[in-house]
Amino acid sequence: MVVRVWRRAGLKPQRLERYLASNDPDFERKAADVIGLYVNPPQHAAVFCVDEKTAIQALDRLDPVLPLSPGRAERHGFEYYRHGTLSLYAALNTKSGQVLGQTAARHTTEEFVAFLGQIVALQPKARELHIIADNLSAHKTKRVAQFLADHPKVYLHFTPTYSSWLNQVELWFGKIERDVVARGIFTSVNDLARKLMRYIRHHNQHAAPIKWAYQNLSHRIIPTVDSAVTGH
């Protein structure tokens, strides 16, 4: 009877959702800066959302995958073999939706700076670049500061603490996790890297920008008009 009452009332008390509130005292200014880059980007500039997907495991199933059949889901064996891990650096172009990707054995500040250099190298020299990133310590080192000093047209914008949802590349990471990693079978780390890069090439052939919308009208965050104000 209790179950029937819950069902009629649309209640599902067994469900549990988790949340993490940002404790950044400068949340509104940082959030407005990032949202401003999405909805009102600077003219003649490129905006990239950058992050790392770390410790991706190259898992190889010990038993063959049994394909789906009428009335039966696809089945994977329980046991697997670990071939190692790698990290994936990704930069999502907010205008085109295309992704620049690079795999690495580790995620260090040197790897991050090298990836920033790759982004810069693929853009016209005179173009202004705005890069959105999270607050990982590797993004805030002296080596990164020196890179920004050497490239005065590159601006780094940090999302508020515990606010990775503001970085659009996280949405794309969720997609590659579902499409490649979660159900993938990888015979080696190199095989994993090849399949990740193949997916990126295929994605870029059909890429489209993310339509950013702010739904909570009772708590509006006004986008920053001049998104370059945060500088380096």
Secondary structure, 3 states (H helix, E strand, C coil): CHHHHHHHHCCCCCCCCCCCCCCCCCHHHHHHHHHHHHHCCCCCEEEEEEEEEEEEEEEEECCCCECCECCECCECCCCEEEEEEEEEEEEEECCCCCEEEEEECCCCHHHHHHHHHHHHHCCCCCCEEEEEECCCHHHCCHHHHHHHHHCCCEEEEECCCCCHHHCCHHHHHHHHHHHHHCCCCCCCHHHHHHHHHHHHHHHHHCCCCCCCCCCCHHHCCCCCCCHHHHCC
